[in-house]
Amino acid sequence: MSYSNYPSTGTSGNQPEGKPKDNRTLIYGILIAALVGTWGYIIYDKNQTSNKIDQITSQYTTADSSRAAVEAEYNDALARMDSLTGDNTKLTGELADRKTEIDNLKSQIKTELAKKDGDLKKARAMINELNGKITDLLAQVEQLKQENQTLTTANQDLTTQRDTLTAQKTRVEQALTETSAEKAHVEDVGSTLHASNINITAIDIKSSGKEKEVTKAKKTDVFRISFDLDENRIASSGNKDLYVCVTSPDGHPVTIPSNGSGTFNTRDEGEKVYTNKVTVNYEQGKRMPVSFDWKPESGKYQTGSYKIEIYQNGYKIGQGTKLLKKGGLFG
């Protein structure tokens, strides 16, 4: 179809004559409507995307919070376990087996929580199981503590009783020792012999061997010392050493080295010189007469009083004196 700038000679329908119809307004309107629609879709789509992002973020936040809550529960359980093992570093027997079970469960929980897509429900169930085991273990440990406290108290009581008994035993043993020592002392003293009927005779021995009792120093050849050892039911039978100590009229002890004079220890006077030592075979519970002769090494006696002491078992058991007079007008 073609158009001409010349006026038409006829008319076409009801269209008025003049300028051609302008469609740009319609086109612009359509374009604007399309643009508005496009922007509307874009805005809508953006809103939908934003909503989805918000939902995902909310879900992630919720999941993260849930994970954090689960981890917090796990950490609380670990803290309880740490306090348990801190107070009880050595768990033995059945408790040690429970501790091993708990350690295995902790390892499983730790593995599950380490996964990005870990099953929090499963982890929480294991944590609940862990808390239950820890609670049971704590209860057992607490019971053992109470039992141990009871045993400790009982042990302290036993220790106190033992110490008391030990002290009593010590006192009893000391008393027994003292009693035994006293008994031994009494027996020792009681077993000491006693001399009675002490007699000292000055003897003049003639060339014929005949003996005569004298009182003068010049006439005296030997002292005959005699006494009785009284019966003693404590002293044992056997040899008994008797120490004879002679003191001359000048106050000095008489020693006769050729006859074995020496020293011995007395119970009350310390060390003492003895003149002669006589050994007798004593029979328990029997009276025994003892007699022996003594004379000075020079064979001569001084004028005056001689003292003779007899010792046995460190004690003096008897003593006597003998006075020798001057001999005749010229002494």
C-alpha atoms as one frame of an Amber mdcrd trajectory, in Angstrom:
protein
   0.000   0.000   0.000   1.351   3.372  -0.903   0.616   6.879   0.124   0.538
  10.041  -1.947   0.917  13.656  -0.973  -1.845  14.574  -3.327  -5.327  15.046
  -2.066  -7.639  12.258  -2.719 -10.653  12.941  -4.829 -12.832  10.741  -2.842
 -13.512  10.030   0.889 -12.582   6.821   2.800 -15.031   5.850   5.552 -15.479
   8.343   8.363 -11.722   9.171   8.739 -11.334  12.929   8.615  -9.040  14.357
   6.217  -5.809  16.036   7.324  -2.455  14.819   9.049  -1.618  11.043   9.376
  -2.347   9.405  12.840   0.677   9.474  15.374   1.226   6.067  17.219   4.273
   7.046  19.270   2.277   7.784  22.362   0.903   4.301  22.329   4.311   2.793
  21.832   5.756   4.872  24.634   2.982   3.815  26.883   3.565   0.188  26.074
   7.297   0.572  26.701   6.713   2.376  29.965   4.258  -0.263  31.064   6.729
  -2.954  30.130   9.512  -1.160  32.003   7.326  -0.718  35.048   6.414  -4.384
  34.921  10.024  -5.396  34.573  11.063  -3.310  37.541   8.144  -4.606  39.489
   9.191  -8.176  38.759  12.760  -7.363  39.651  11.668  -5.780  42.934   9.394
  -8.726  43.667  12.047 -11.227  42.809  14.538  -9.340  44.959  12.084  -9.355
  47.842  11.587 -13.107  47.422  15.365 -13.669  47.331  15.812 -11.483  50.389
  13.126 -13.459  52.195  14.856 -16.690  51.308  18.189 -15.303  52.490  16.531
 -14.197  55.713  15.011 -17.656  56.138  18.340 -19.358  55.446  20.141 -16.959
  57.787  17.517 -17.578  60.432  17.841 -21.331  59.947  21.643 -21.088  60.093
  21.451 -18.918  63.204  19.048 -21.372  64.790  21.279 -24.287  63.841  24.347
 -22.442  65.106  22.572 -21.641  68.368  21.541 -25.266  68.697  25.126 -26.388
  68.073  26.368 -23.820  70.582  23.809 -25.047  73.115  24.865 -28.658  72.529
  28.539 -27.710  72.839  27.742 -25.793  76.039  26.038 -28.877  77.464  29.066
 -30.945  76.446  31.462 -28.447  78.051  29.386 -28.478  81.243  29.633 -32.271
  81.277  33.390 -32.034  80.749  33.643 -29.547  83.615  31.820 -31.968  85.911
  34.115 -34.745  84.789  37.200 -32.570  85.325  36.103 -31.779  88.874  35.634
 -35.492  89.474  39.025 -36.540  88.144  40.654 -33.551  89.863  39.447 -34.695
  93.280  40.013 -38.359  92.546  43.119 -38.679  90.429  43.311 -42.427  91.039
  40.176 -44.428  90.272  40.509 -48.171  90.608  38.489 -51.279  89.928  34.904
 -50.733  88.828  35.279 -46.947  88.975  38.181 -47.116  86.540  36.003 -49.147
  84.146  33.263 -46.504  84.401  35.856 -43.834  83.689  36.916 -45.724  80.546
  33.299 -45.884  79.352  32.921 -42.148  79.913  36.145 -41.409  78.018  34.908
 -43.470  75.047  31.582 -41.627  75.063  33.388 -38.253  75.220  35.398 -39.248
  72.163  32.221 -40.108  70.227  30.574 -36.812  71.167  33.662 -34.855  70.200
  33.741 -36.585  66.809  30.050 -35.863  66.177  30.373 -32.193  67.112  33.414
 -31.816  64.869  31.322 -32.665  61.798  29.862 -29.690  59.885  26.684 -31.618
  59.308  26.833 -33.442  62.639  23.655 -34.866  64.070  22.977 -32.557  67.015
  20.086 -34.697  68.167  22.375 -37.695  68.346  25.059 -35.599  70.060  22.562
 -34.331  72.645  21.391 -37.887  73.327  25.010 -38.965  73.886  25.598 -35.944
  76.133  22.539 -36.925  78.195  23.979 -40.425  78.443  27.346 -38.921  79.405
  25.761 -36.816  82.140  23.972 -39.888  83.447  27.220 -41.853  83.642  29.005
 -38.931  85.268  26.186 -38.577  87.813  26.383 -42.288  88.630  30.156 -42.089
  88.929  29.922 -39.012  91.148  27.421 -40.798  93.376  29.711 -43.814  93.693
  32.719 -41.630  94.405  30.756 -39.666  97.015  29.663 -42.916  98.628  33.273
 -44.099  98.637  34.332 -40.775 100.174  31.803 -41.227 102.966  32.899 -44.812
 103.490  36.523 -43.668 103.442  35.710 -40.934 105.960  34.044 -43.527 108.159
  37.082 -45.776 107.807  39.383 -42.825 108.488  37.467 -41.996 111.655  37.499
 -45.629 112.679  41.203 -45.806 111.892  41.831 -42.685 113.972  39.905 -44.264
 116.826  41.925 -47.452 116.431  45.121 -45.394 116.285  44.131 -43.598 119.472
  43.283 -46.894 121.123  46.540 -48.376 119.843  48.512 -45.419 121.185  46.691
 -45.705 124.503  47.358 -49.425 124.653  50.966 -48.838 123.601  51.384 -46.271
 126.365  49.739 -48.634 128.835  51.899 -51.477 127.588  54.978 -49.291 127.956
  53.994 -48.410 131.513  53.234 -52.051 132.292  56.528 -53.168 130.741  58.340
 -50.456 132.654  56.597 -51.527 135.840  57.423 -55.159 135.069  61.013 -54.187
 134.359  61.189 -52.276 137.609  59.452 -55.135 139.400  61.768 -57.644 137.781
  64.756 -55.510 138.681  63.464 -55.164 142.225  62.752 -58.878 142.363  66.218
 -59.620 141.022  67.664 -57.229 143.592  65.688 -58.854 146.398  66.702 -62.301
 145.197  70.290 -61.123 144.865  70.319 -59.709 148.357  68.318 -62.634 149.691
  70.706 -65.132 148.139  73.654 -63.505 149.896  74.921 -65.753 152.630  75.131
 -64.712 156.254  77.906 -65.601 158.680  77.189 -66.215 162.363  79.106 -67.526
 165.383  82.243 -65.781 164.207  85.248 -66.767 166.281  88.893 -65.769 165.969
  91.398 -67.849 167.936  95.104 -67.151 168.338  96.996 -70.476 168.166 100.471
 -71.364 169.353 101.744 -74.397 167.497 104.428 -76.387 169.328 107.239 -78.189
 167.588 105.438 -81.408 168.366 102.450 -80.123 166.421 100.359 -79.630 169.510
  98.187 -76.498 169.417  97.469 -74.144 172.272  95.156 -71.131 172.409  97.020
 -67.972 173.451  96.326 -64.252 173.846  99.795 -62.788 173.416 101.113 -61.554
 170.054 104.568 -63.032 170.646 103.120 -66.504 171.220 100.740 -66.470 168.274
 101.636 -68.540 165.246  98.305 -68.441 163.383  94.788 -67.044 163.541  92.075
 -69.670 163.223  88.962 -68.024 161.882  85.738 -69.973 162.176  82.054 -69.201
 161.583  78.834 -70.707 160.326  77.177 -69.954 156.993  73.503 -69.883 157.940
  70.920 -71.852 155.981  69.587 -69.979 152.955  66.718 -71.267 150.801  67.301
 -68.726 148.014  71.022 -69.128 147.461  71.771 -71.793 144.903  74.038 -74.689
 145.683  77.597 -74.508 144.423  80.928 -72.805 144.966  80.807 -69.511 146.810
  83.755 -67.134 147.051  84.367 -65.588 150.481  86.665 -62.568 150.711  88.448
 -62.108 154.053  89.726 -58.610 154.802  92.172 -58.265 157.715  92.998 -54.864
 159.146  96.117 -54.690 161.361  96.257 -52.800 164.685  97.894 -49.838 162.890
  94.728 -49.471 160.750  96.193 -50.663 157.448  94.744 -53.540 155.415  96.951
 -56.592 155.401  97.901 -57.874 151.963  99.801 -61.084 151.313 100.733 -61.166
 147.617 102.211 -64.640 147.931  98.799 -65.886 149.094  96.913 -64.128 146.256
  95.713 -60.986 147.996  93.986 -58.498 145.675  90.968 -56.266 145.299  87.235
 -56.829 144.721  84.147 -54.653 144.337  81.708 -54.274 147.173  78.070 -53.122
 146.827  78.342 -50.334 149.383  82.023 -49.458 149.794  83.357 -49.610 146.254
  86.677 -51.307 145.612  88.275 -52.964 148.642  91.497 -54.863 149.372  91.058
 -58.447 150.478  93.685 -60.383 152.409  92.583 -63.905 151.608  89.982 -65.579
 149.398  88.267 -68.764 150.494  86.021 -70.831 148.199  83.415 -73.115 149.782
  80.941 -75.563 148.264  77.623 -74.432 149.684  74.444 -76.542 149.728  71.163
 -74.679 149.465  69.116 -74.519 152.679  71.822 -76.042 154.851  73.944 -74.564
 157.660  77.617 -74.902 156.870  80.585 -74.480 159.237  83.657 -72.777 157.806
  87.146 -72.675 159.332  90.505 -71.598 157.966  93.884 -70.458 159.290  95.587
 -67.197 158.487  98.949 -65.769 159.423 100.926 -62.737 158.260 103.594 -63.161
 155.621 106.366 -62.401 158.141 104.883 -64.874 160.585 104.802 -62.226 163.279
 101.765 -60.457 164.718 101.527 -56.918 166.038 100.253 -56.185 169.470  96.775
 -54.723 169.419  93.353 -55.324 167.933  92.911 -57.042 164.576  89.659 -56.586
 162.652  88.546 -59.354 160.324  85.654 -58.772 157.815  84.039 -61.440 155.655
  82.353 -60.568 152.300  80.256 -62.611 149.887  78.366 -61.462 146.779  79.731
 -57.930 147.340  78.109 -57.627 150.777  79.690 -57.859 154.233  78.267 -60.971
 155.841  80.084 -60.832 159.152  83.027 -59.440 161.107  84.994 -59.977 164.292
  88.012 -58.681 166.234  90.906 -60.256 168.051  93.050 -58.521 170.613  96.637
 -59.642 171.061  98.448 -58.601 174.190 102.096 -57.980 174.821 104.098 -60.982
 175.787 105.606 -60.991 179.349 107.479 -58.311 181.252 109.581 -57.249 178.306
 106.799 -57.567 175.744
